[in-house]
Amino acid sequence: MDPITSAVVAALPAIASGLVQSSVKDAYEGLKAVIRRKWGEASLVAKSVDALEANPKSKGQAVVLAESVDSVKATADVEVMQAVEKLLAELKSAKIGGESVAQLTANISGDANVGIGVAQNVSIGAQNVGAPPKRDRR
């Protein structure tokens, strides 16, 4: 799963719980704003975020978001990835009952995005988010 989809998947349950700081919500809204500014309110990627937000436990909606992120090459956009990094940092610092909401690490170098390297405490129903498969760099 790409880092944008993983960050959204991790953020939604935390935000829905109402127990996280406003900084997590602000970072999430910031990511959504960048996506809308880059590709438009009516774009597939923006609508996919909205659809997953409406049904955050849907594995299918997460797959659709991942596909739409890939179709617009959103992980290659520096501004989007900066917003993802900010959201990941806020999620990592957020705690509910003394436990981290999510432990995520994005491996981002230059223009190239490798993906989520470590993900814990993140799930959609029974689907856990972990390290992405190795990409063939030919």
Secondary structure as UniProt FT lines:
FT   HELIX           3..17
FT   HELIX           22..39
FT   TURN            41..42
FT   HELIX           44..54
FT   TURN            56..57
FT   HELIX           59..71
FT   TURN            72..73
FT   HELIX           74..76
FT   HELIX           78..93
FT   STRAND          95..96
FT   TURN            97..98
FT   STRAND          99..100
FT   STRAND          103..109
FT   TURN            110..111
FT   STRAND          112..120
FT   STRAND          123..124
FT   TURN            125..126
FT   STRAND          127..128
//
